[in-house]
Amino acid sequence: MAKKPTEIINGTKDLLPITEIMESNPTFSRRQMLGIGGIASLTALTGLSTGTMAQTQQRKPRIAVLASYWAFTRSHADWIVNKLIDGYWWDGAHTDSRVEVVSVYIHQLQESGLGQKVCQAKNIPIFKTVGEAVTLGGKDLAVDGVVIVAEHGEYATDLKGHWLLPRWWIFQQVIQVFEKSKRSVPVFNDKHLSYNWDEAKWMFNKSRELNFALTGGSSIPAYFRKPEIEIDIDTPIKNSIVIGGAGDEGGIFHAIDVLQGFVERRKGGETGVKSIQSIRGAEAWKWVERNPWAGKLLDAVAIKFDFKPGYFQETPQTNICVINYNDGTKAAIIGGRSVGWTYAGEIQGKNEPTIISMLGWAGPYDQYHASNAQPHWITEMMVTKKEPFNAERLLLSTGITNHYMESNWEGSKYSAVGRTLETPELNIKYRSTRGAQFSKGERPPARPYIRGFNE
């Protein structure tokens, strides 16, 4: 017998069956009705046939949100999910949501009072398990898309600095439902696929085996740019750097995903990665001295921002991720301050580097803070069932991050100058065909969250 869906009541930890909620709440919403039995329940109550309803209204894709933690306004769940519920800022204007969030699961529910309040105010049921959230308490898959936001929460960090977030743990439970139901739907996975390479590869392989669209990654490649340009496909890029926050696993992933968003458009397409090395601390600047192509690009960025050459090197220590691609292209992520996330590329035939920056998060923490383009492309995938960019990029960015985290360790021994790891498993080849995907035009105004309650 199927388990009953459950919902948070009055912002407390008490979980009650939906049938009990219905008995105590005569104004039970259409959203919750769909959560119980979908269109079939609604048509039984109204007497309309499903054919009649399809003709009279086009149903929005129904989305299950599976989050690790939703407790504060800076959490990714709050940034992303509220935009899927209430709309987002795109091309200089507010865009109404084109999806319907019909269920939520929160792994650290007790700590996530804000998420509880939002779901209560928006009449979205919170389910006890991942399986219940994607089946809406039934036996089979009952939603049109899945959004996994397993970023933030009270989770341990291991010896190598991996934040042990439950992305794979949530994802594999979704896969169980897909396989049991003999159908699948698009899946978004925030940030990198997993801190573990084997898990990440399994996640990607399942998307191909079960034939569902997969996307995720950092929001920064699609953030506002200065200048507002995209690199053309088949641009002859020789060497590249990205400067930005790279202090930990989460920070380095953002920078790596920015890099991949540019270098995947090089001549011949993505060829995969030959080797990766992590260098941390004062030794990192010695690597820059030994590699003048990186120093030249670094100084070009400093001058672009009206800093003197050598500005970044004034910070005594930094982190560097060195990436060598199979086609001979070279790249590095360099931790640096005061330039947001900035890409600099040496392009054959051009005298000056191409420099593109992602700057100035919207603020304060309100409806339009941080990511807006990302919810737009999540929505596009849910509506069209097509990946907004090659999921191979998400896998490759994940793999680079994983191997960067491993480079400084040999067994239990740490070295600031990491090993150069050969990476045949990252022989990931694809050709990007996408157009520009970043936010353009007027930046969003400060606007309070459309929560339905006062914080």
C-alpha positions in Angstrom: 0.0 0.0 0.0 1.4 3.4 -1.0 2.5 5.7 1.8 0.5 8.9 2.4 2.1 12.2 1.4 2.8 14.5 4.3 3.1 18.2 4.8 4.6 20.6 7.4 1.8 22.2 9.4 2.1 25.6 11.0 5.8 25.7 10.5 6.3 22.9 13.1 8.0 19.5 12.9 4.6 17.7 13.1 3.9 15.8 9.9 0.3 14.9 9.2 -1.2 12.8 6.4 -2.8 14.8 3.6 -6.2 13.2 4.3 -6.1 14.8 7.8 -5.1 18.1 6.3 -8.0 18.0 4.0 -10.4 17.3 6.8 -9.2 20.3 8.8 -8.8 22.6 5.8 -11.8 23.3 3.6 -9.8 25.6 1.4 -7.4 22.9 0.3 -5.7 24.2 -2.8 -5.7 23.0 -6.4 -1.9 22.6 -6.1 -2.3 20.1 -3.2 -5.1 18.3 -5.1 -2.8 17.7 -8.0 -0.2 16.5 -5.5 -2.5 13.8 -4.3 -3.9 12.4 -7.4 -2.9 14.5 -10.4 -5.3 15.3 -13.2 -7.2 12.2 -12.6 -8.4 13.3 -9.1 -9.3 16.8 -10.3 -11.3 15.5 -13.3 -13.1 13.0 -11.0 -14.2 16.0 -8.8 -15.1 18.3 -11.7 -16.6 15.9 -14.1 -14.4 17.1 -16.9 -12.6 14.6 -19.2 -8.8 14.8 -19.5 -9.2 15.6 -23.1 -11.4 18.6 -22.3 -8.9 19.8 -19.8 -6.0 19.5 -22.2 -7.9 21.6 -24.7 -8.9 24.3 -22.2 -5.6 24.8 -20.5 -1.9 23.8 -21.0 -0.5 22.4 -17.8 2.8 23.7 -16.6 5.5 21.0 -16.0 5.2 19.8 -12.5 8.5 19.8 -10.6 9.7 17.9 -7.5 12.4 19.8 -5.5 14.8 17.8 -3.5 17.0 19.9 -1.2 19.6 19.2 1.4 18.9 22.3 3.5 16.7 25.4 3.3 17.3 27.5 6.4 18.6 31.0 5.4 18.3 33.5 2.5 21.8 32.8 1.3 21.2 29.1 0.8 21.0 27.8 -2.8 17.6 26.3 -2.2 16.2 29.7 -1.3 17.8 31.4 -4.3 16.8 28.8 -6.9 13.5 27.4 -5.7 11.8 30.7 -5.0 12.5 31.7 -8.5 10.9 28.5 -9.8 7.9 29.3 -7.7 7.5 33.0 -8.2 9.5 33.8 -11.4 12.9 35.4 -12.0 14.6 38.3 -13.7 15.6 37.7 -17.4 16.5 40.0 -20.2 15.8 43.1 -18.1 12.3 42.1 -16.9 10.4 39.9 -14.5 9.5 36.6 -16.0 6.6 34.6 -14.6 7.3 31.0 -13.7 6.5 28.5 -16.4 6.8 25.5 -14.0 4.8 24.4 -11.0 6.6 23.2 -7.9 4.3 20.5 -6.6 6.4 18.7 -4.0 9.5 19.3 -1.8 11.8 17.0 0.1 14.4 18.5 2.6 17.0 16.2 3.9 17.8 18.3 7.0 14.2 19.3 7.5 14.3 20.1 11.2 17.0 22.7 10.6 15.2 24.2 7.6 12.5 26.4 9.2 12.6 28.9 6.3 11.8 26.2 3.7 9.0 24.9 5.9 7.5 28.4 6.0 7.8 29.0 2.3 6.2 25.6 1.5 3.3 26.3 3.9 2.7 29.8 2.5 2.8 28.4 -1.1 0.7 25.3 -0.3 3.5 23.0 -1.4 3.6 19.6 0.4 6.8 18.5 2.0 7.3 14.8 1.8 9.2 12.5 4.2 11.3 10.7 1.5 12.8 11.4 -1.9 10.6 8.6 -3.4 7.4 10.1 -2.0 8.3 13.5 -3.4 8.8 12.3 -7.0 5.8 9.9 -6.9 3.6 12.4 -4.9 3.0 9.6 -2.4 2.0 7.1 -5.0 3.7 4.1 -6.6 5.1 5.6 -9.8 6.8 8.7 -11.1 4.2 11.5 -11.0 6.2 14.7 -11.9 7.6 16.2 -15.1 11.0 17.2 -13.8 13.3 16.9 -10.8 15.4 19.7 -9.2 18.1 18.7 -6.8 19.6 21.4 -4.7 22.0 19.6 -2.3 24.1 22.6 -1.4 24.6 23.9 2.1 23.7 22.2 5.4 25.3 20.7 8.4 27.5 18.1 6.7 31.0 16.9 7.5 34.1 17.7 5.5 36.6 14.9 5.0 40.4 14.9 5.3 40.9 16.0 1.7 38.4 18.9 2.0 35.4 17.2 0.3 32.1 18.6 1.6 30.1 15.4 2.0 26.8 16.7 0.5 24.2 14.1 -0.3 23.9 14.8 -4.1 24.5 11.2 -5.2 22.4 9.8 -2.3 19.4 11.9 -3.5 20.0 11.3 -7.2 20.2 7.5 -6.9 16.8 7.4 -5.1 15.3 9.3 -8.1 16.9 6.8 -10.4 15.2 3.9 -8.5 11.8 5.5 -9.2 12.7 6.1 -12.8 13.6 2.5 -13.3 10.6 1.1 -11.4 8.3 3.4 -13.4 10.0 2.6 -16.7 10.1 6.3 -17.6 12.3 9.3 -16.7 12.1 13.1 -16.7 14.7 15.9 -16.9 17.0 16.4 -13.8 18.8 19.5 -12.6 21.6 18.9 -10.1 23.0 22.1 -8.5 26.8 22.6 -8.6 29.0 19.5 -9.4 27.5 16.1 -9.6 29.3 14.6 -6.6 32.5 15.0 -4.5 33.3 11.4 -5.6 34.3 10.7 -9.2 32.8 7.2 -9.4 29.5 8.5 -8.2 29.6 11.4 -10.6 30.3 9.2 -13.6 27.5 6.8 -12.5 25.1 9.8 -12.4 26.0 10.9 -15.9 25.9 7.4 -17.3 22.4 6.9 -15.8 21.2 10.0 -17.7 22.4 8.4 -20.9 21.1 4.9 -20.1 17.6 6.1 -19.2 17.6 8.9 -21.8 16.8 11.9 -19.7 18.1 15.5 -20.0 20.6 16.4 -17.3 22.0 19.8 -16.4 23.4 21.6 -13.4 26.7 23.2 -12.5 27.5 26.7 -11.4 25.3 29.7 -12.0 28.3 32.0 -12.7 28.9 31.1 -16.4 25.4 32.4 -17.1 25.7 35.5 -14.9 25.9 39.1 -16.2 29.1 39.7 -18.1 31.3 42.7 -18.8 31.6 43.1 -21.7 28.3 41.4 -22.8 29.9 39.0 -25.3 30.2 35.2 -25.9 33.2 33.6 -27.5 32.4 32.2 -31.0 32.3 28.4 -31.5 35.6 27.2 -33.1 37.6 30.2 -31.7 41.4 29.2 -31.8 42.0 29.5 -28.0 45.6 28.7 -27.0 45.7 29.3 -23.3 43.3 30.5 -20.6 43.0 31.5 -17.0 40.1 32.2 -14.7 40.7 34.4 -11.6 38.2 34.2 -8.7 37.4 32.7 -5.4 39.1 29.3 -5.2 39.6 28.7 -1.5 37.7 25.4 -1.2 36.0 22.7 -3.2 32.9 24.8 -3.8 34.8 27.9 -4.8 37.2 26.0 -7.2 34.2 24.4 -8.9 32.6 27.7 -9.7 35.9 28.9 -11.3 36.4 25.6 -13.2 32.8 25.6 -14.6 33.4 29.2 -15.7 36.5 28.1 -17.5 34.8 25.2 -19.2 32.0 27.5 -20.4 34.6 29.3 -22.4 37.1 26.7 -23.5 34.5 24.2 -24.7 34.0 26.7 -27.6 37.6 26.4 -28.9 38.5 25.2 -32.4 37.7 21.5 -32.8 35.5 21.4 -29.7 36.2 19.8 -26.3 38.9 17.1 -26.4 39.1 16.2 -22.7 41.7 16.6 -20.1 45.2 15.0 -20.1 46.4 16.0 -16.6 45.5 18.1 -13.5 47.7 19.5 -10.7 46.8 21.4 -7.5 49.4 23.9 -6.1 48.5 25.7 -2.9 50.2 28.4 -0.8 53.3 30.4 -1.6 54.5 27.8 -4.1 51.6 28.7 -6.4 53.3 32.0 -7.5 56.5 30.2 -8.3 54.5 28.1 -10.8 53.2 31.4 -12.4 56.9 32.6 -12.7 57.8 29.4 -14.5 54.8 29.7 -16.9 55.0 33.1 -18.5 51.8 32.5 -20.5 49.9 32.5 -17.3 51.7 35.5 -15.9 51.0 37.5 -19.1 47.3 36.8 -18.8 47.3 37.6 -15.1 48.9 40.9 -15.7 46.5 41.7 -18.5 43.6 41.3 -16.1 45.3 43.5 -13.5 45.8 46.3 -16.1 42.1 45.8 -17.3 41.0 46.6 -13.7 43.5 49.5 -13.3 45.8 47.6 -11.0 49.5 47.5 -11.5 51.2 44.4 -13.0 51.9 42.0 -10.2 48.8 43.0 -8.2 47.5 39.5 -7.6 50.9 38.2 -6.6 50.9 40.7 -3.6 48.6 38.2 -1.9 51.2 35.9 -0.3 49.3 32.7 -0.9 46.8 31.4 -3.4 45.4 28.2 -4.9 46.1 27.2 -8.5 44.5 24.4 -10.5 46.7 23.5 -13.6 44.8 21.9 -16.5 46.4 20.4 -19.6 43.9 19.4 -22.3 44.4 16.5 -24.8 44.8 18.9 -27.7 47.6 20.9 -26.1 45.5 23.8 -24.8 46.6 25.0 -21.4 44.6 26.5 -18.6 44.8 27.5 -14.9 42.4 28.6 -12.2 44.1 31.2 -10.0 42.6 32.4 -6.7 42.4 36.1 -6.8 40.5 39.1 -5.3 38.6 42.2 -6.5 37.7 40.9 -10.0 34.7 38.7 -9.3 35.2 35.8 -11.7 37.2 36.8 -14.7 38.2 34.8 -17.7 41.3 35.7 -19.8 42.1 33.9 -23.0 45.0 34.0 -25.4 43.5 33.6 -28.9 45.6 32.9 -32.0 45.7 35.9 -34.3 44.8 38.5 -31.6 47.4 40.8 -30.1 45.6 41.3 -26.8 43.9 38.7 -24.6 40.1 38.4 -24.5 39.0 39.3 -21.0 35.4 38.8 -19.8 34.3 39.3 -16.2 31.3 38.2 -14.2 31.0 41.0 -11.6 28.8 42.4 -8.9 26.2 40.2 -7.3 22.8 41.8 -7.1 21.9 42.7 -3.6 20.7 42.8 -0.9 19.5 39.2 -0.3 16.2 39.5 -2.0 14.0 37.9 -4.7 16.5 38.6 -7.5 19.8 38.1 -5.6 22.4 36.0 -7.4 21.3 33.4 -9.9 18.5 34.3 -12.3 19.8 32.9 -15.6 20.2 29.5 -14.0 16.4 29.2 -13.1 15.7 30.4 -16.6 17.6 27.5 -18.2 16.3 25.0 -15.6 12.8 26.0 -16.8 13.8 25.8 -20.4 15.0 22.2 -19.9 11.8 21.3 -18.1 9.6 22.8 -20.8 11.6 21.5 -23.9 13.1 18.4 -22.3 16.4 19.3 -23.9 19.7 20.1 -22.2 20.6 23.8 -22.3 24.3 22.8 -22.7 26.1 19.5 -23.1 25.9 17.5 -19.9 29.4 16.4 -20.7 30.6 19.8 -19.6 29.0 19.2 -16.2 30.8 15.9 -15.9 34.1 17.3 -17.0 33.9 20.3 -14.6 33.1 17.8 -11.9 36.0 15.5 -12.8 38.5 18.4 -12.9 37.3 19.4 -9.4 37.5 15.9 -8.1 41.1 15.4 -9.3 42.2 18.8 -8.1 41.1 17.8 -4.6 43.0 14.5 -4.9 46.3 16.0 -6.3 47.7 17.2 -3.0 47.3 13.8 -1.3 49.1 10.6 -1.7 47.5 8.2 0.7 47.3 10.1 4.0 50.2 12.4 3.1 49.6 16.0 2.1 51.8 18.2 -0.1 51.1 21.8 -1.0 52.6 21.1 -4.4 50.3 18.4 -5.6 51.0 15.5 -7.9 50.4 15.9 -11.6 47.6 13.4 -12.1 47.2 11.8 -15.5 43.4 11.7 -16.2 42.5 9.3 -19.0 39.1 9.0 -17.4 38.5 12.6 -18.4 38.8 11.9 -22.2 35.4 13.5 -22.6 34.8 14.8 -26.1 31.9 16.9 -27.4 31.2 20.0 -29.5 29.2 22.9 -28.1 26.4 24.2 -30.3 24.7 26.5 -27.8 24.3 30.2 -28.2 24.9 32.8 -25.5 23.2 32.0 -22.2 24.2 34.7 -19.8 22.0 37.4 -18.3 21.9 40.6 -20.4 20.4 44.1 -20.1 19.2 45.9 -17.1 20.1 44.4 -13.8 17.2 43.5 -11.4 16.0 45.9 -8.8 15.9 45.1 -5.1 12.6 43.3 -4.5 11.4 41.5 -1.3 10.8 37.8 -1.6 7.2 37.0 -2.6 6.9 34.7 0.3 3.4 35.1 1.6 4.6 35.9 5.1 6.8 38.4 6.9 10.2 37.2 8.1 
